[in-house]
Amino acid sequence: QPTRAQEVYDVSGAGDTVIAAMGLCLAAGYTLPEAMHTANAAASIVVAKLGTAVCSFNELVHELAT
């Protein structure tokens, strides 16, 4: 997948988001590359928000569609 530049506001919780998303995706049967792509998308959402933030399902679906 190609990279995209993004404004980063706060990296708090980005690692936690990656670990949680990876675990969920792997438990759901995703391949490792699919899980990492999804986890990276989730982390990109939370770092674009101020403070410790969450990634909603709808935000993740939108991010993965772009």
N, CA, C, O and CB atoms as a CASP TS submission, in Angstrom:
PFRMAT TS
TARGET T0000
AUTHOR 0000-0000-0000
METHOD Language model
MODEL 1
PARENT N/A
ATOM      1  N   GLN     1       0.838  -1.186   0.000  1.00  0.00           N
ATOM      2  CA  GLN     1       0.000   0.000   0.000  1.00  0.00           C
ATOM      3  C   GLN     1       0.875   1.238   0.000  1.00  0.00           C
ATOM      4  O   GLN     1       1.885   1.285   0.702  1.00  0.00           O
ATOM      5  CB  GLN     1      -0.949   0.004   1.209  1.00  0.00           C
ATOM      6  N   PRO     2       0.499   2.243  -0.781  1.00  0.00           N
ATOM      7  CA  PRO     2       1.260   3.488  -0.773  1.00  0.00           C
ATOM      8  C   PRO     2       1.050   4.253   0.531  1.00  0.00           C
ATOM      9  O   PRO     2       0.033   4.084   1.204  1.00  0.00           O
ATOM     10  CB  PRO     2       0.865   4.360  -1.966  1.00  0.00           C
ATOM     11  N   THR     3       2.006   5.082   0.872  1.00  0.00           N
ATOM     12  CA  THR     3       1.882   5.900   2.083  1.00  0.00           C
ATOM     13  C   THR     3       1.151   7.200   1.767  1.00  0.00           C
ATOM     14  O   THR     3       1.073   7.629   0.616  1.00  0.00           O
ATOM     15  CB  THR     3       3.276   6.202   2.688  1.00  0.00           C
ATOM     16  N   ARG     4       0.612   7.818   2.831  1.00  0.00           N
ATOM     17  CA  ARG     4      -0.072   9.106   2.695  1.00  0.00           C
ATOM     18  C   ARG     4       0.403  10.023   3.795  1.00  0.00           C
ATOM     19  O   ARG     4       0.545   9.606   4.945  1.00  0.00           O
ATOM     20  CB  ARG     4      -1.616   8.940   2.745  1.00  0.00           C
ATOM     21  N   ALA     5       0.649  11.277   3.445  1.00  0.00           N
ATOM     22  CA  ALA     5       1.014  12.271   4.451  1.00  0.00           C
ATOM     23  C   ALA     5      -0.227  12.635   5.261  1.00  0.00           C
ATOM     24  O   ALA     5      -1.342  12.652   4.739  1.00  0.00           O
ATOM     25  CB  ALA     5       1.635  13.539   3.789  1.00  0.00           C
ATOM     26  N   GLN     6      -0.014  12.925   6.547  1.00  0.00           N
ATOM     27  CA  GLN     6      -1.142  13.237   7.416  1.00  0.00           C
ATOM     28  C   GLN     6      -0.699  14.158   8.533  1.00  0.00           C
ATOM     29  O   GLN     6       0.434  14.073   9.006  1.00  0.00           O
ATOM     30  CB  GLN     6      -1.757  11.958   7.992  1.00  0.00           C
ATOM     31  N   GLU     7      -1.595  15.040   8.954  1.00  0.00           N
ATOM     32  CA  GLU     7      -1.333  15.880  10.118  1.00  0.00           C
ATOM     33  C   GLU     7      -1.426  15.009  11.373  1.00  0.00           C
ATOM     34  O   GLU     7      -2.397  14.276  11.559  1.00  0.00           O
ATOM     35  CB  GLU     7      -2.339  17.085  10.188  1.00  0.00           C
ATOM     36  N   VAL     8      -0.415  15.096  12.223  1.00  0.00           N
ATOM     37  CA  VAL     8      -0.417  14.343  13.468  1.00  0.00           C
ATOM     38  C   VAL     8      -0.546  15.337  14.610  1.00  0.00           C
ATOM     39  O   VAL     8       0.238  16.279  14.717  1.00  0.00           O
ATOM     40  CB  VAL     8       0.874  13.470  13.616  1.00  0.00           C
ATOM     41  N   TYR     9      -1.547  15.119  15.466  1.00  0.00           N
ATOM     42  CA  TYR     9      -1.791  16.026  16.584  1.00  0.00           C
ATOM     43  C   TYR     9      -1.314  15.461  17.909  1.00  0.00           C
ATOM     44  O   TYR     9      -0.805  16.201  18.751  1.00  0.00           O
ATOM     45  CB  TYR     9      -3.256  16.349  16.673  1.00  0.00           C
ATOM     46  N   ASP    10      -1.471  14.176  18.102  1.00  0.00           N
ATOM     47  CA  ASP    10      -1.095  13.580  19.382  1.00  0.00           C
ATOM     48  C   ASP    10      -0.952  12.075  19.190  1.00  0.00           C
ATOM     49  O   ASP    10      -1.886  11.422  18.726  1.00  0.00           O
ATOM     50  CB  ASP    10      -2.150  13.907  20.493  1.00  0.00           C
ATOM     51  N   VAL    11       0.193  11.521  19.538  1.00  0.00           N
ATOM     52  CA  VAL    11       0.409  10.089  19.340  1.00  0.00           C
ATOM     53  C   VAL    11       0.007   9.252  20.563  1.00  0.00           C
ATOM     54  O   VAL    11       0.220   8.040  20.581  1.00  0.00           O
ATOM     55  CB  VAL    11       1.867   9.836  19.009  1.00  0.00           C
ATOM     56  N   SER    12      -0.571   9.894  21.577  1.00  0.00           N
ATOM     57  CA  SER    12      -1.011   9.155  22.764  1.00  0.00           C
ATOM     58  C   SER    12      -2.022   8.087  22.372  1.00  0.00           C
ATOM     59  O   SER    12      -3.037   8.381  21.741  1.00  0.00           O
ATOM     60  CB  SER    12      -1.623  10.113  23.811  1.00  0.00           C
ATOM     61  N   GLY    13      -1.740   6.865  22.745  1.00  0.00           N
ATOM     62  CA  GLY    13      -2.672   5.772  22.496  1.00  0.00           C
ATOM     63  C   GLY    13      -2.539   5.110  21.133  1.00  0.00           C
ATOM     64  O   GLY    13      -3.255   4.151  20.847  1.00  0.00           O
ATOM     65  N   ALA    14      -1.642   5.598  20.290  1.00  0.00           N
ATOM     66  CA  ALA    14      -1.498   5.012  18.954  1.00  0.00           C
ATOM     67  C   ALA    14      -1.030   3.557  19.032  1.00  0.00           C
ATOM     68  O   ALA    14      -1.538   2.699  18.310  1.00  0.00           O
ATOM     69  CB  ALA    14      -0.510   5.836  18.116  1.00  0.00           C
ATOM     70  N   GLY    15      -0.076   3.287  19.898  1.00  0.00           N
ATOM     71  CA  GLY    15       0.416   1.909  20.053  1.00  0.00           C
ATOM     72  C   GLY    15      -0.648   0.985  20.603  1.00  0.00           C
ATOM     73  O   GLY    15      -0.781  -0.155  20.159  1.00  0.00           O
ATOM     74  N   ASP    16      -1.406   1.474  21.569  1.00  0.00           N
ATOM     75  CA  ASP    16      -2.503   0.680  22.125  1.00  0.00           C
ATOM     76  C   ASP    16      -3.539   0.364  21.049  1.00  0.00           C
ATOM     77  O   ASP    16      -4.079  -0.741  20.993  1.00  0.00           O
ATOM     78  CB  ASP    16      -3.167   1.424  23.300  1.00  0.00           C
ATOM     79  N   THR    17      -3.805   1.350  20.197  1.00  0.00           N
ATOM     80  CA  THR    17      -4.765   1.158  19.116  1.00  0.00           C
ATOM     81  C   THR    17      -4.275   0.091  18.152  1.00  0.00           C
ATOM     82  O   THR    17      -5.050  -0.765  17.725  1.00  0.00           O
ATOM     83  CB  THR    17      -5.012   2.473  18.371  1.00  0.00           C
ATOM     84  N   VAL    18      -2.996   0.137  17.807  1.00  0.00           N
ATOM     85  CA  VAL    18      -2.434  -0.859  16.889  1.00  0.00           C
ATOM     86  C   VAL    18      -2.535  -2.251  17.487  1.00  0.00           C
ATOM     87  O   VAL    18      -2.959  -3.185  16.807  1.00  0.00           O
ATOM     88  CB  VAL    18      -0.969  -0.530  16.559  1.00  0.00           C
ATOM     89  N   ILE    19      -2.152  -2.402  18.743  1.00  0.00           N
ATOM     90  CA  ILE    19      -2.188  -3.717  19.383  1.00  0.00           C
ATOM     91  C   ILE    19      -3.619  -4.248  19.460  1.00  0.00           C
ATOM     92  O   ILE    19      -3.865  -5.418  19.170  1.00  0.00           O
ATOM     93  CB  ILE    19      -1.573  -3.646  20.790  1.00  0.00           C
ATOM     94  N   ALA    20      -4.558  -3.392  19.851  1.00  0.00           N
ATOM     95  CA  ALA    20      -5.955  -3.820  19.957  1.00  0.00           C
ATOM     96  C   ALA    20      -6.522  -4.198  18.593  1.00  0.00           C
ATOM     97  O   ALA    20      -7.196  -5.219  18.458  1.00  0.00           O
ATOM     98  CB  ALA    20      -6.807  -2.713  20.589  1.00  0.00           C
ATOM     99  N   ALA    21      -6.249  -3.380  17.589  1.00  0.00           N
ATOM    100  CA  ALA    21      -6.777  -3.659  16.256  1.00  0.00           C
ATOM    101  C   ALA    21      -6.146  -4.924  15.674  1.00  0.00           C
ATOM    102  O   ALA    21      -6.838  -5.737  15.061  1.00  0.00           O
ATOM    103  CB  ALA    21      -6.530  -2.464  15.322  1.00  0.00           C
ATOM    104  N   MET    22      -4.846  -5.091  15.863  1.00  0.00           N
ATOM    105  CA  MET    22      -4.173  -6.305  15.384  1.00  0.00           C
ATOM    106  C   MET    22      -4.770  -7.548  16.031  1.00  0.00           C
ATOM    107  O   MET    22      -5.061  -8.534  15.353  1.00  0.00           O
ATOM    108  CB  MET    22      -2.663  -6.234  15.671  1.00  0.00           C
ATOM    109  N   GLY    23      -4.949  -7.495  17.348  1.00  0.00           N
ATOM    110  CA  GLY    23      -5.522  -8.634  18.059  1.00  0.00           C
ATOM    111  C   GLY    23      -6.918  -8.970  17.582  1.00  0.00           C
ATOM    112  O   GLY    23      -7.245 -10.136  17.362  1.00  0.00           O
ATOM    113  N   LEU    24      -7.736  -7.953  17.423  1.00  0.00           N
ATOM    114  CA  LEU    24      -9.102  -8.169  16.949  1.00  0.00           C
ATOM    115  C   LEU    24      -9.115  -8.753  15.543  1.00  0.00           C
ATOM    116  O   LEU    24      -9.840  -9.708  15.265  1.00  0.00           O
ATOM    117  CB  LEU    24      -9.886  -6.860  16.977  1.00  0.00           C
ATOM    118  N   CYS    25      -8.309  -8.175  14.662  1.00  0.00           N
ATOM    119  CA  CYS    25      -8.271  -8.649  13.276  1.00  0.00           C
ATOM    120  C   CYS    25      -7.759 -10.085  13.181  1.00  0.00           C
ATOM    121  O   CYS    25      -8.326 -10.895  12.449  1.00  0.00           O
ATOM    122  CB  CYS    25      -7.393  -7.731  12.429  1.00  0.00           C
ATOM    123  N   LEU    26      -6.702 -10.403  13.909  1.00  0.00           N
ATOM    124  CA  LEU    26      -6.165 -11.763  13.875  1.00  0.00           C
ATOM    125  C   LEU    26      -7.160 -12.756  14.457  1.00  0.00           C
ATOM    126  O   LEU    26      -7.295 -13.869  13.949  1.00  0.00           O
ATOM    127  CB  LEU    26      -4.841 -11.835  14.639  1.00  0.00           C
ATOM    128  N   ALA    27      -7.858 -12.362  15.522  1.00  0.00           N
ATOM    129  CA  ALA    27      -8.875 -13.236  16.104  1.00  0.00           C
ATOM    130  C   ALA    27     -10.041 -13.455  15.141  1.00  0.00           C
ATOM    131  O   ALA    27     -10.708 -14.490  15.181  1.00  0.00           O
ATOM    132  CB  ALA    27      -9.388 -12.646  17.420  1.00  0.00           C
ATOM    133  N   ALA    28     -10.277 -12.467  14.275  1.00  0.00           N
ATOM    134  CA  ALA    28     -11.363 -12.567  13.299  1.00  0.00           C
ATOM    135  C   ALA    28     -10.942 -13.319  12.043  1.00  0.00           C
ATOM    136  O   ALA    28     -11.758 -13.524  11.144  1.00  0.00           O
ATOM    137  CB  ALA    28     -11.853 -11.183  12.924  1.00  0.00           C
ATOM    138  N   GLY    29      -9.670 -13.735  11.969  1.00  0.00           N
ATOM    139  CA  GLY    29      -9.218 -14.536  10.849  1.00  0.00           C
ATOM    140  C   GLY    29      -8.519 -13.775   9.727  1.00  0.00           C
ATOM    141  O   GLY    29      -8.266 -14.338   8.662  1.00  0.00           O
ATOM    142  N   TYR    30      -8.203 -12.496   9.955  1.00  0.00           N
ATOM    143  CA  TYR    30      -7.472 -11.732   8.942  1.00  0.00           C
ATOM    144  C   TYR    30      -6.060 -12.312   8.798  1.00  0.00           C
ATOM    145  O   TYR    30      -5.516 -12.888   9.740  1.00  0.00           O
ATOM    146  CB  TYR    30      -7.414 -10.211   9.321  1.00  0.00           C
ATOM    147  N   THR    31      -5.486 -12.154   7.625  1.00  0.00           N
ATOM    148  CA  THR    31      -4.077 -12.490   7.458  1.00  0.00           C
ATOM    149  C   THR    31      -3.258 -11.416   8.167  1.00  0.00           C
ATOM    150  O   THR    31      -3.779 -10.349   8.492  1.00  0.00           O
ATOM    151  CB  THR    31      -3.686 -12.601   5.937  1.00  0.00           C
ATOM    152  N   LEU    32      -1.986 -11.693   8.406  1.00  0.00           N
ATOM    153  CA  LEU    32      -1.133 -10.709   9.080  1.00  0.00           C
ATOM    154  C   LEU    32      -1.050  -9.393   8.283  1.00  0.00           C
ATOM    155  O   LEU    32      -1.176  -8.328   8.886  1.00  0.00           O
ATOM    156  CB  LEU    32       0.281 -11.291   9.287  1.00  0.00           C
ATOM    157  N   PRO    33      -0.846  -9.423   6.962  1.00  0.00           N
ATOM    158  CA  PRO    33      -0.826  -8.146   6.226  1.00  0.00           C
ATOM    159  C   PRO    33      -2.162  -7.400   6.284  1.00  0.00           C
ATOM    160  O   PRO    33      -2.174  -6.172   6.380  1.00  0.00           O
ATOM    161  CB  PRO    33      -0.454  -8.398   4.773  1.00  0.00           C
ATOM    162  N   GLU    34      -3.268  -8.108   6.227  1.00  0.00           N
ATOM    163  CA  GLU    34      -4.585  -7.455   6.336  1.00  0.00           C
ATOM    164  C   GLU    34      -4.763  -6.823   7.706  1.00  0.00           C
ATOM    165  O   GLU    34      -5.250  -5.699   7.825  1.00  0.00           O
ATOM    166  CB  GLU    34      -5.717  -8.465   6.075  1.00  0.00           C
ATOM    167  N   ALA    35      -4.363  -7.556   8.739  1.00  0.00           N
ATOM    168  CA  ALA    35      -4.485  -7.053  10.107  1.00  0.00           C
ATOM    169  C   ALA    35      -3.618  -5.822  10.309  1.00  0.00           C
ATOM    170  O   ALA    35      -4.055  -4.860  10.940  1.00  0.00           O
ATOM    171  CB  ALA    35      -4.102  -8.139  11.116  1.00  0.00           C
ATOM    172  N   MET    36      -2.401  -5.834   9.787  1.00  0.00           N
ATOM    173  CA  MET    36      -1.511  -4.690   9.947  1.00  0.00           C
ATOM    174  C   MET    36      -2.038  -3.482   9.195  1.00  0.00           C
ATOM    175  O   MET    36      -1.963  -2.361   9.700  1.00  0.00           O
ATOM    176  CB  MET    36      -0.108  -5.034   9.466  1.00  0.00           C
ATOM    177  N   HIS    37      -2.563  -3.685   8.012  1.00  0.00           N
ATOM    178  CA  HIS    37      -3.138  -2.577   7.238  1.00  0.00           C
ATOM    179  C   HIS    37      -4.301  -1.938   8.004  1.00  0.00           C
ATOM    180  O   HIS    37      -4.403  -0.714   8.082  1.00  0.00           O
ATOM    181  CB  HIS    37      -3.619  -3.074   5.848  1.00  0.00           C
ATOM    182  N   THR    38      -5.163  -2.768   8.561  1.00  0.00           N
ATOM    183  CA  THR    38      -6.312  -2.276   9.314  1.00  0.00           C
ATOM    184  C   THR    38      -5.868  -1.560  10.586  1.00  0.00           C
ATOM    185  O   THR    38      -6.391  -0.498  10.922  1.00  0.00           O
ATOM    186  CB  THR    38      -7.255  -3.431   9.661  1.00  0.00           C
ATOM    187  N   ALA    39      -4.903  -2.143  11.289  1.00  0.00           N
ATOM    188  CA  ALA    39      -4.390  -1.528  12.518  1.00  0.00           C
ATOM    189  C   ALA    39      -3.723  -0.191  12.232  1.00  0.00           C
ATOM    190  O   ALA    39      -3.872   0.756  13.003  1.00  0.00           O
ATOM    191  CB  ALA    39      -3.399  -2.465  13.210  1.00  0.00           C
ATOM    192  N   ASN    40      -2.996  -0.110  11.140  1.00  0.00           N
ATOM    193  CA  ASN    40      -2.351   1.141  10.761  1.00  0.00           C
ATOM    194  C   ASN    40      -3.395   2.207  10.442  1.00  0.00           C
ATOM    195  O   ASN    40      -3.228   3.372  10.800  1.00  0.00           O
ATOM    196  CB  ASN    40      -1.423   0.925   9.558  1.00  0.00           C
ATOM    197  N   ALA    41      -4.465   1.807   9.771  1.00  0.00           N
ATOM    198  CA  ALA    41      -5.547   2.749   9.462  1.00  0.00           C
ATOM    199  C   ALA    41      -6.191   3.259  10.752  1.00  0.00           C
ATOM    200  O   ALA    41      -6.478   4.450  10.871  1.00  0.00           O
ATOM    201  CB  ALA    41      -6.613   2.080   8.557  1.00  0.00           C
ATOM    202  N   ALA    42      -6.417   2.370  11.713  1.00  0.00           N
ATOM    203  CA  ALA    42      -7.012   2.772  12.988  1.00  0.00           C
ATOM    204  C   ALA    42      -6.095   3.753  13.723  1.00  0.00           C
ATOM    205  O   ALA    42      -6.557   4.752  14.273  1.00  0.00           O
ATOM    206  CB  ALA    42      -7.288   1.533  13.869  1.00  0.00           C
ATOM    207  N   ALA    43      -4.802   3.459  13.726  1.00  0.00           N
ATOM    208  CA  ALA    43      -3.847   4.356  14.395  1.00  0.00           C
ATOM    209  C   ALA    43      -3.795   5.715  13.712  1.00  0.00           C
ATOM    210  O   ALA    43      -3.645   6.740  14.378  1.00  0.00           O
ATOM    211  CB  ALA    43      -2.444   3.729  14.414  1.00  0.00           C
ATOM    212  N   SER    44      -3.919   5.731  12.391  1.00  0.00           N
ATOM    213  CA  SER    44      -3.878   7.013  11.681  1.00  0.00           C
ATOM    214  C   SER    44      -5.058   7.896  12.061  1.00  0.00           C
ATOM    215  O   SER    44      -4.966   9.122  12.013  1.00  0.00           O
ATOM    216  CB  SER    44      -3.865   6.785  10.168  1.00  0.00           C
ATOM    217  N   ILE    45      -6.151   7.276  12.434  1.00  0.00           N
ATOM    218  CA  ILE    45      -7.331   8.038  12.862  1.00  0.00           C
ATOM    219  C   ILE    45      -7.090   8.663  14.231  1.00  0.00           C
ATOM    220  O   ILE    45      -7.379   9.843  14.431  1.00  0.00           O
ATOM    221  CB  ILE    45      -8.583   7.132  12.903  1.00  0.00           C
ATOM    222  N   VAL    46      -6.563   7.884  15.174  1.00  0.00           N
ATOM    223  CA  VAL    46      -6.404   8.408  16.533  1.00  0.00           C
ATOM    224  C   VAL    46      -5.305   9.459  16.640  1.00  0.00           C
ATOM    225  O   VAL    46      -5.403  10.358  17.475  1.00  0.00           O
ATOM    226  CB  VAL    46      -6.108   7.278  17.486  1.00  0.00           C
ATOM    227  N   VAL    47      -4.261   9.370  15.815  1.00  0.00           N
ATOM    228  CA  VAL    47      -3.203  10.381  15.913  1.00  0.00           C
ATOM    229  C   VAL    47      -3.629  11.713  15.301  1.00  0.00           C
ATOM    230  O   VAL    47      -2.978  12.734  15.520  1.00  0.00           O
ATOM    231  CB  VAL    47      -1.934   9.883  15.226  1.00  0.00           C
ATOM    232  N   ALA    48      -4.704  11.707  14.547  1.00  0.00           N
ATOM    233  CA  ALA    48      -5.211  12.943  13.951  1.00  0.00           C
ATOM    234  C   ALA    48      -6.140  13.690  14.903  1.00  0.00           C
ATOM    235  O   ALA    48      -6.661  14.750  14.557  1.00  0.00           O
ATOM    236  CB  ALA    48      -5.942  12.638  12.648  1.00  0.00           C
ATOM    237  N   LYS    49      -6.348  13.147  16.094  1.00  0.00           N
ATOM    238  CA  LYS    49      -7.207  13.772  17.100  1.00  0.00           C
ATOM    239  C   LYS    49      -6.362  14.273  18.260  1.00  0.00           C
ATOM    240  O   LYS    49      -5.279  13.746  18.516  1.00  0.00           O
ATOM    241  CB  LYS    49      -8.280  12.781  17.603  1.00  0.00           C
ATOM    242  N   LEU    50      -6.850  15.283  18.958  1.00  0.00           N
ATOM    243  CA  LEU    50      -6.143  15.799  20.126  1.00  0.00           C
ATOM    244  C   LEU    50      -6.382  14.902  21.329  1.00  0.00           C
ATOM    245  O   LEU    50      -7.497  14.431  21.554  1.00  0.00           O
ATOM    246  CB  LEU    50      -6.584  17.235  20.438  1.00  0.00           C
ATOM    247  N   GLY    51      -5.338  14.672  22.092  1.00  0.00           N
ATOM    248  CA  GLY    51      -5.453  13.869  23.302  1.00  0.00           C
ATOM    249  C   GLY    51      -5.615  12.395  22.996  1.00  0.00           C
ATOM    250  O   GLY    51      -5.545  11.966  21.845  1.00  0.00           O
ATOM    251  N   THR    52      -5.832  11.632  24.050  1.00  0.00           N
ATOM    252  CA  THR    52      -6.075  10.209  23.877  1.00  0.00           C
ATOM    253  C   THR    52      -7.459  10.048  23.271  1.00  0.00           C
ATOM    254  O   THR    52      -8.441  10.545  23.824  1.00  0.00           O
ATOM    255  CB  THR    52      -5.950   9.434  25.233  1.00  0.00           C
ATOM    256  N   ALA    53      -7.546   9.364  22.149  1.00  0.00           N
ATOM    257  CA  ALA    53      -8.805   9.287  21.414  1.00  0.00           C
ATOM    258  C   ALA    53      -9.103   7.850  21.001  1.00  0.00           C
ATOM    259  O   ALA    53      -8.266   6.959  21.145  1.00  0.00           O
ATOM    260  CB  ALA    53      -8.763  10.196  20.177  1.00  0.00           C
ATOM    261  N   VAL    54     -10.284   7.648  20.498  1.00  0.00           N
ATOM    262  CA  VAL    54     -10.698   6.335  20.018  1.00  0.00           C
ATOM    263  C   VAL    54     -10.982   6.401  18.522  1.00  0.00           C
ATOM    264  O   VAL    54     -11.174   7.474  17.950  1.00  0.00           O
ATOM    265  CB  VAL    54     -11.944   5.834  20.786  1.00  0.00           C
ATOM    266  N   CYS    55     -11.001   5.239  17.919  1.00  0.00           N
ATOM    267  CA  CYS    55     -11.345   5.094  16.504  1.00  0.00           C
ATOM    268  C   CYS    55     -12.676   4.365  16.445  1.00  0.00           C
ATOM    269  O   CYS    55     -12.785   3.227  16.901  1.00  0.00           O
ATOM    270  CB  CYS    55     -10.224   4.321  15.699  1.00  0.00           C
ATOM    271  N   SER    56     -13.683   5.011  15.888  1.00  0.00           N
ATOM    272  CA  SER    56     -14.992   4.347  15.779  1.00  0.00           C
ATOM    273  C   SER    56     -15.006   3.417  14.573  1.00  0.00           C
ATOM    274  O   SER    56     -14.176   3.540  13.672  1.00  0.00           O
ATOM    275  CB  SER    56     -16.136   5.392  15.665  1.00  0.00           C
ATOM    276  N   PHE    57     -15.939   2.502  14.565  1.00  0.00           N
ATOM    277  CA  PHE    57     -16.091   1.576  13.439  1.00  0.00           C
ATOM    278  C   PHE    57     -16.329   2.349  12.147  1.00  0.00           C
ATOM    279  O   PHE    57     -15.725   2.046  11.118  1.00  0.00           O
ATOM    280  CB  PHE    57     -17.253   0.590  13.694  1.00  0.00           C
ATOM    281  N   ASN    58     -17.201   3.338  12.201  1.00  0.00           N
ATOM    282  CA  ASN    58     -17.506   4.119  10.994  1.00  0.00           C
ATOM    283  C   ASN    58     -16.281   4.874  10.484  1.00  0.00           C
ATOM    284  O   ASN    58     -16.058   4.952   9.276  1.00  0.00           O
ATOM    285  CB  ASN    58     -18.640   5.106  11.276  1.00  0.00           C
ATOM    286  N   GLU    59     -15.489   5.428  11.399  1.00  0.00           N
ATOM    287  CA  GLU    59     -14.268   6.112  10.984  1.00  0.00           C
ATOM    288  C   GLU    59     -13.305   5.139  10.304  1.00  0.00           C
ATOM    289  O   GLU    59     -12.678   5.478   9.301  1.00  0.00           O
ATOM    290  CB  GLU    59     -13.588   6.775  12.192  1.00  0.00           C
ATOM    291  N   LEU    60     -13.193   3.938  10.853  1.00  0.00           N
ATOM    292  CA  LEU    60     -12.290   2.942  10.292  1.00  0.00           C
ATOM    293  C   LEU    60     -12.757   2.495   8.912  1.00  0.00           C
ATOM    294  O   LEU    60     -11.950   2.375   7.991  1.00  0.00           O
ATOM    295  CB  LEU    60     -12.180   1.739  11.226  1.00  0.00           C
ATOM    296  N   VAL    61     -14.039   2.252   8.769  1.00  0.00           N
ATOM    297  CA  VAL    61     -14.579   1.854   7.463  1.00  0.00           C
ATOM    298  C   VAL    61     -14.307   2.947   6.432  1.00  0.00           C
ATOM    299  O   VAL    61     -13.914   2.655   5.302  1.00  0.00           O
ATOM    300  CB  VAL    61     -16.103   1.570   7.559  1.00  0.00           C
ATOM    301  N   HIS    62     -14.515   4.191   6.819  1.00  0.00           N
ATOM    302  CA  HIS    62     -14.265   5.314   5.904  1.00  0.00           C
ATOM    303  C   HIS    62     -12.794   5.401   5.532  1.00  0.00           C
ATOM    304  O   HIS    62     -12.459   5.590   4.363  1.00  0.00           O
ATOM    305  CB  HIS    62     -14.721   6.636   6.534  1.00  0.00           C
ATOM    306  N   GLU    63     -11.918   5.265   6.513  1.00  0.00           N
ATOM    307  CA  GLU    63     -10.468   5.340   6.264  1.00  0.00           C
ATOM    308  C   GLU    63     -10.018   4.220   5.345  1.00  0.00           C
ATOM    309  O   GLU    63      -9.190   4.444   4.462  1.00  0.00           O
ATOM    310  CB  GLU    63      -9.685   5.275   7.586  1.00  0.00           C
ATOM    311  N   LEU    64     -10.539   3.037   5.533  1.00  0.00           N
ATOM    312  CA  LEU    64     -10.130   1.891   4.706  1.00  0.00           C
ATOM    313  C   LEU    64     -10.686   2.009   3.274  1.00  0.00           C
ATOM    314  O   LEU    64     -10.127   1.436   2.339  1.00  0.00           O
ATOM    315  CB  LEU    64     -10.609   0.568   5.353  1.00  0.00           C
ATOM    316  N   ALA    65     -11.772   2.745   3.116  1.00  0.00           N
ATOM    317  CA  ALA    65     -12.376   2.915   1.790  1.00  0.00           C
ATOM    318  C   ALA    65     -11.643   3.942   0.938  1.00  0.00           C
ATOM    319  O   ALA    65     -11.796   3.962  -0.283  1.00  0.00           O
ATOM    320  CB  ALA    65     -13.825   3.324   1.931  1.00  0.00           C
ATOM    321  N   THR    66     -10.841   4.803   1.583  1.00  0.00           N
ATOM    322  CA  THR    66     -10.136   5.849   0.811  1.00  0.00           C
ATOM    323  C   THR    66      -8.791   5.383   0.346  1.00  0.00           C
ATOM    324  O   THR    66      -8.071   6.134  -0.312  1.00  0.00           O
ATOM    325  CB  THR    66      -9.969   7.109   1.635  1.00  0.00           C
TER
END
